[in-house]
């Protein structure tokens, strides 16, 4: 069972009750934790990002006086994190794709060194921007001959 991850999420839930409560700081921490556990493209991150107090005149008019807008935000955050904990307890950690299983890397394997392959895999798995990745990949692959690049491209297209 992913006990470390569940502990982190429970800590985030406890932070919801701290005084003074800073919603933006809590959201930032939660997004970092959830991104590490579930991946940066997880729907859970969007749910946390979208937690905002609603100060429109309709919501203020309809408020019963029992819950403030910040209480509503805390409740939503708590629900999302508790759902994440339940998912981890039942299904375990999500499987992360192996960067070495990338079809493009497999096609390039016979034309590049093991170090180049490892560097490319680390770069693919990193959180750097697409532009930075493109520049660094070009640097890693710039020593290949045109025939080798062409052969690798044909292998990629044939898979």
C-alpha positions in Angstrom: 0.0 0.0 0.0 1.3 3.5 -0.8 1.6 4.7 2.8 3.9 7.6 2.1 1.6 9.1 -0.5 -1.5 8.6 1.7 0.3 10.3 4.6 1.2 13.3 2.4 -2.5 13.6 1.4 -3.7 13.3 5.0 -1.2 16.1 5.9 -2.8 18.2 3.2 -6.2 17.5 4.6 -5.1 18.6 8.1 -3.7 21.8 6.7 -7.3 22.7 5.6 -8.1 23.3 9.3 -5.0 25.5 10.2 -5.6 29.1 11.2 -4.9 31.3 9.4 -5.8 29.4 6.2 -4.2 30.4 2.9 -6.1 28.8 0.0 -3.6 29.6 -2.7 -0.6 28.1 -0.7 -2.7 25.0 0.1 -3.7 24.6 -3.5 0.0 25.0 -4.7 1.1 22.3 -2.2 -1.7 20.0 -3.1 -1.0 20.3 -6.8 2.6 19.5 -6.3 1.8 16.4 -4.2 -1.0 15.2 -6.5 1.2 15.8 -9.6 3.9 13.6 -8.1 1.5 10.8 -7.2 -0.9 10.8 -10.2 1.1 12.7 -12.9 1.0 16.2 -14.1 -1.9 15.6 -16.5 -4.3 14.1 -13.9 -7.8 15.4 -13.7 -7.3 15.7 -9.9 -5.0 18.6 -10.4 -7.7 20.4 -12.4 -10.2 19.9 -9.6 -7.8 21.5 -7.1 -6.9 24.3 -9.4 -10.6 25.1 -9.9 -11.3 25.6 -6.2 -12.1 29.2 -5.9 -14.4 31.2 -3.5 -17.5 32.4 -5.3 -18.2 36.0 -4.3 -20.9 36.6 -7.0 -24.0 38.4 -5.9 -26.1 35.2 -6.5 -23.9 33.0 -4.2 -23.9 35.7 -1.5 -27.7 36.1 -1.7 -28.2 32.3 -1.6 -25.8 31.8 1.3 -27.5 30.4 4.4 -25.0 31.9 6.7 -23.9 28.5 8.0 -20.9 28.1 5.5 -18.6 30.8 4.3 -17.2 30.7 0.8 -13.8 29.6 2.3 -15.6 26.7 4.1 -17.0 25.6 0.7 -13.5 25.6 -0.7 -12.1 23.6 2.2 -14.9 21.1 1.8 -14.2 20.6 -1.9 -10.5 20.3 -1.2 -11.2 17.7 1.5 -13.5 15.7 -0.8 -11.0 15.6 -3.6 -8.1 14.5 -1.4 -10.2 11.9 0.4 -11.3 10.5 -3.0 -7.6 10.3 -3.9 -6.8 8.5 -0.7 -9.6 6.0 -1.3 -8.3 5.4 -4.8 -4.8 4.8 -3.6 -6.0 2.4 -0.9 -8.1 0.4 -3.3 -6.1 0.5 -6.5 -2.6 1.4 -5.3 -0.3 3.8 -7.1 -1.0 4.5 -10.8 1.5 2.8 -13.1 3.9 5.3 -14.7 5.0 4.6 -18.2 8.5 3.4 -18.7 10.4 6.0 -20.8 12.6 3.3 -22.1 9.5 1.6 -23.7 9.1 4.6 -26.0 8.7 3.4 -29.6 10.9 6.2 -30.9 13.7 5.2 -28.5 13.4 1.6 -29.5 13.7 2.6 -33.2 16.8 4.7 -32.4 18.4 2.1 -30.2 20.7 0.5 -32.8 21.9 3.9 -34.0 22.8 5.6 -30.6 24.9 4.7 -27.6 23.5 3.4 -24.3 24.4 6.7 -22.7 22.5 8.7 -25.4 19.5 6.4 -25.0 19.5 6.9 -21.2 19.9 10.7 -21.6 17.0 10.8 -24.0 14.8 8.6 -21.7 15.6 11.0 -18.8 14.8 14.0 -20.9 11.5 12.5 -22.1 10.5 11.8 -18.5 11.6 15.2 -17.2 9.3 18.2 -16.4 11.1 20.5 -18.8 9.2 22.4 -21.5 8.8 20.9 -25.0 11.0 23.7 -26.4 13.8 22.8 -24.0 13.4 19.1 -24.7 13.6 19.7 -28.4 16.8 21.7 -28.1 18.4 19.1 -25.8 17.3 16.1 -27.9 18.8 17.8 -31.0 22.1 18.2 -29.1 22.1 14.5 -28.2 21.3 13.3 -31.7 23.3 15.8 -33.7 26.2 13.3 -34.2 24.1 10.9 -36.2 24.5 10.6 -39.9 21.6 11.4 -42.2 21.3 7.8 -43.3 21.1 6.7 -39.6 18.4 9.2 -38.9 16.5 8.1 -42.1 16.7 4.5 -41.1 15.5 5.3 -37.5 12.6 7.3 -38.9 11.6 4.4 -41.2 11.7 2.0 -38.2 9.4 4.4 -36.2 6.9 4.6 -39.1 6.9 0.8 -39.6 5.9 0.1 -35.9 
